[in-house]
Amino acid sequence: MSTYLASKVALVTGAGSGIGRATAFALLRDGYCVVLAGRRPEPLAELAQSAVLAGQEALAVPTDVRDPASVDALFSTITNTYGRLDVLFNNAGVNLPALPMDELSIEQWKNLIDTNVTGVFLCARAAFGMMRRQTPQGGRIINNGSLCAHTPRPFTSPYTASKHAVLGLTKSIALDGREFNIVCSQIDIGNALADLSGRMTKGMRQANGQMAPEPMLDVKHVAEAVRYVAGLPLTANVLNMTVMASNMPFVGRG
């Protein structure tokens, strides 16, 4: 068992870059022991080493959230190392090119759904079970949603479908977790500037068919939103929070 048992333990999936990386740093600064999960070992190891040098506790666990066995191994490691889990930030996700749906392959659809829906379910399922059985009982699950959970962009049907599914999972977990002191939240993010979103600054298809650049949001503000929700007592919850670039086309989209 880790010597950090007095601290709270958080798990961040997709921790190797972007929103996940920024959130991991924010939780580390708050004193959490942070488990870093992602498919690429190198950025996870670099982040964990940075935490150690800062006197913080981080554990890198390369994980493919699409794979039930990989998720099981991740949660076995958390159990064996820390004995509990207080916060899950279900952040790992992928997107697809903005194309008419008939131009996307079945393989692209399956990979996106396996990551954005099944991956979120597998991690939430394992966290729910751990939080239900640990002492003291309970914990918090925070899902990375999207503005597409409410309003689609043009040619984003697979991604939009996946984020609507995440919204349904969030509400169901929030309901089902009540008797076990498990709460669930969703952060719907608009135009956070990360590795995969820089193209938005050059031009995105709008609902009227035109291309236009869009304002972007620093990922540190998303990390602060997750940090705020994670820091609430389990008697309080933010069920849904929208964090977006102020002038992006969401209100009035379409």
C-alpha positions in Angstrom: 0.0 0.0 0.0 1.1 3.6 -0.7 2.2 5.8 2.1 -0.3 8.4 0.7 -3.4 6.7 2.1 -4.4 9.8 4.0 -4.8 11.7 0.7 -7.7 11.5 -1.7 -7.1 9.4 -4.8 -8.2 10.6 -8.3 -8.0 8.8 -11.6 -7.7 10.8 -14.9 -8.1 8.9 -18.2 -6.6 10.4 -21.3 -4.1 12.0 -19.0 -1.2 12.2 -21.5 -2.2 15.5 -23.1 -4.6 18.3 -23.4 -7.5 18.5 -20.9 -6.5 15.3 -19.1 -2.9 16.5 -18.5 -4.0 20.0 -17.3 -6.6 18.4 -15.0 -4.1 15.9 -13.6 -1.7 18.8 -12.7 -4.6 20.7 -11.1 -5.6 17.8 -8.9 -2.0 17.1 -8.0 -1.7 20.7 -6.8 -4.8 20.1 -4.6 -3.0 17.2 -2.9 -4.7 14.3 -4.6 -2.8 11.1 -5.4 -3.4 11.0 -9.2 -3.5 7.9 -11.3 -2.7 8.7 -14.9 -4.3 6.5 -17.5 -3.8 6.6 -21.3 -2.7 4.6 -24.2 0.7 6.2 -24.7 3.2 5.3 -21.9 5.8 8.0 -22.6 3.7 11.2 -21.7 2.2 9.4 -18.7 5.7 8.6 -17.4 6.9 12.2 -18.0 3.9 13.6 -16.2 4.4 11.2 -13.2 8.1 12.1 -13.0 7.2 15.8 -13.0 4.9 15.2 -10.0 7.5 13.3 -8.1 10.0 16.1 -8.6 7.3 18.5 -7.2 6.8 16.3 -4.1 3.5 15.0 -5.4 2.2 11.4 -5.8 1.3 10.2 -9.3 1.1 6.8 -10.7 1.2 6.1 -14.5 -0.8 3.1 -15.7 -0.9 2.7 -19.5 -4.5 1.7 -20.3 -6.7 1.2 -23.3 -10.2 2.1 -22.1 -11.8 0.2 -25.0 -10.4 -3.1 -23.6 -12.3 -4.5 -20.5 -9.2 -6.5 -19.4 -7.1 -3.3 -19.6 -9.6 -1.4 -17.5 -9.8 -4.3 -15.0 -6.0 -4.2 -14.7 -6.1 -0.5 -14.1 -8.6 -0.7 -11.2 -6.7 -3.7 -9.7 -3.6 -1.5 -9.6 -5.5 1.3 -7.9 -7.0 -1.1 -5.4 -3.6 -2.7 -4.6 -1.8 0.6 -4.4 -4.2 2.9 -2.7 -7.1 0.9 -1.5 -9.7 3.4 -2.6 -10.8 5.8 -5.3 -12.4 9.2 -4.6 -12.7 10.9 -8.0 -12.8 9.5 -11.6 -12.4 12.0 -14.4 -13.6 10.0 -17.4 -11.8 12.1 -20.0 -10.5 9.8 -22.7 -12.2 10.3 -26.0 -11.7 10.6 -29.8 -13.3 12.4 -32.7 -13.6 11.9 -36.5 -13.2 14.1 -39.5 -16.3 16.3 -40.3 -17.6 14.3 -43.2 -21.0 13.2 -44.5 -21.8 10.0 -42.5 -21.8 7.8 -45.6 -18.0 8.7 -46.1 -17.1 7.3 -42.7 -16.2 3.6 -42.4 -17.8 1.2 -40.0 -14.4 0.7 -38.4 -14.2 4.5 -37.6 -17.7 4.4 -36.1 -16.8 1.3 -33.9 -13.5 2.8 -32.7 -15.2 6.1 -31.7 -18.1 4.3 -29.9 -15.7 1.9 -28.2 -13.7 4.8 -26.9 -16.3 7.5 -26.1 -19.1 5.3 -24.9 -17.9 1.8 -24.0 -14.7 3.2 -22.5 -16.6 5.7 -20.3 -19.0 2.9 -19.3 -16.2 0.5 -18.4 -14.3 3.0 -16.3 -17.5 4.3 -14.6 -18.6 0.7 -13.9 -15.4 -0.2 -12.3 -15.3 3.1 -10.3 -18.9 2.6 -9.2 -18.1 -0.9 -7.9 -15.0 0.3 -6.0 -16.7 3.3 -4.5 -19.8 1.3 -3.5 -17.7 -1.2 -1.6 -14.9 0.9 -0.1 -14.9 2.4 3.4 -15.9 5.2 3.8 -18.4 4.5 1.0 -18.8 6.8 -2.0 -17.0 9.0 -4.4 -17.4 11.2 -7.5 -17.5 10.4 -11.2 -17.0 13.3 -13.6 -17.6 12.6 -17.3 -16.1 14.7 -20.1 -19.1 15.5 -22.2 -19.3 18.1 -25.0 -21.6 20.8 -26.4 -22.5 18.1 -28.9 -24.3 16.3 -26.1 -26.9 19.0 -26.6 -26.5 20.5 -30.1 -24.5 18.9 -33.0 -22.1 20.5 -35.4 -22.5 19.7 -39.1 -21.2 16.2 -40.1 -20.5 15.0 -36.6 -23.2 12.3 -36.2 -21.0 9.6 -34.6 -19.4 12.0 -32.1 -22.7 13.6 -31.3 -24.4 10.2 -30.8 -21.5 9.2 -28.5 -21.8 12.4 -26.3 -25.6 12.0 -26.1 -24.9 8.5 -24.8 -22.5 9.9 -22.2 -25.2 12.4 -21.1 -27.5 9.5 -20.5 -24.9 7.6 -18.5 -24.2 10.6 -16.4 -27.8 11.0 -15.4 -28.3 7.3 -14.8 -25.1 7.1 -12.6 -26.2 10.2 -10.7 -29.6 8.5 -10.0 -28.3 5.0 -9.3 -25.5 6.2 -7.1 -27.6 8.0 -4.5 -28.0 5.1 -2.1 -24.2 4.5 -2.2 -23.0 8.1 -1.7 -21.8 8.2 -5.3 -22.4 11.4 -7.3 -21.9 11.9 -11.0 -21.3 15.1 -13.0 -20.7 16.1 -16.6 -18.5 18.9 -17.9 -19.6 19.9 -21.4 -16.6 21.6 -23.0 -16.6 24.0 -26.0 -13.5 24.7 -28.0 -10.7 23.9 -25.5 -7.4 24.5 -27.3 -5.6 21.1 -27.3 -3.6 19.1 -29.8 -6.6 17.9 -31.7 -8.6 21.2 -31.7 -6.1 23.7 -33.2 -7.8 23.3 -36.6 -10.8 25.2 -35.2 -8.8 28.4 -35.2 -8.4 28.1 -39.0 -12.0 27.5 -39.9 -14.9 25.2 -39.0 -18.0 24.4 -41.0 -21.0 26.3 -39.6 -24.6 25.3 -39.7 -25.1 27.5 -42.8 -22.3 25.7 -44.7 -19.8 28.5 -44.4 -16.3 28.0 -42.9 -15.3 30.3 -40.1 -12.6 30.4 -37.4 -13.8 30.0 -33.9 -12.6 31.4 -30.5 -10.8 28.9 -28.3 -10.6 28.3 -24.5 -7.4 27.6 -22.6 -7.5 24.0 -21.2 -6.5 25.4 -17.8 -10.1 26.8 -17.4 -11.5 23.3 -18.0 -9.1 21.9 -15.4 -10.3 24.5 -12.9 -13.9 23.5 -13.6 -13.1 19.8 -13.0 -11.1 20.8 -9.9 -14.1 22.8 -8.5 -16.5 19.9 -9.0 -14.1 17.4 -7.6 -13.6 19.5 -4.5 -17.3 19.6 -3.6 -18.6 17.6 -0.6 -20.6 14.5 -1.7 -23.7 16.2 -0.4 -23.5 18.7 -3.3 -23.2 18.2 -7.0 -23.0 20.1 -10.3 -24.9 17.7 -12.5 -24.1 19.5 -15.8 -21.6 22.3 -16.3 -20.9 24.1 -19.6 -17.4 25.5 -20.0 -16.8 27.2 -23.4 -15.1 30.0 -25.2 -17.4 32.9 -24.6 -18.0 33.9 -28.3 -18.0 30.5 -29.9 -21.2 29.6 -31.9 -23.1 27.5 -29.4 -26.0 29.6 -28.2 -27.9 30.1 -31.3 -26.1 27.4 -33.2 -28.1 26.4 -36.3 
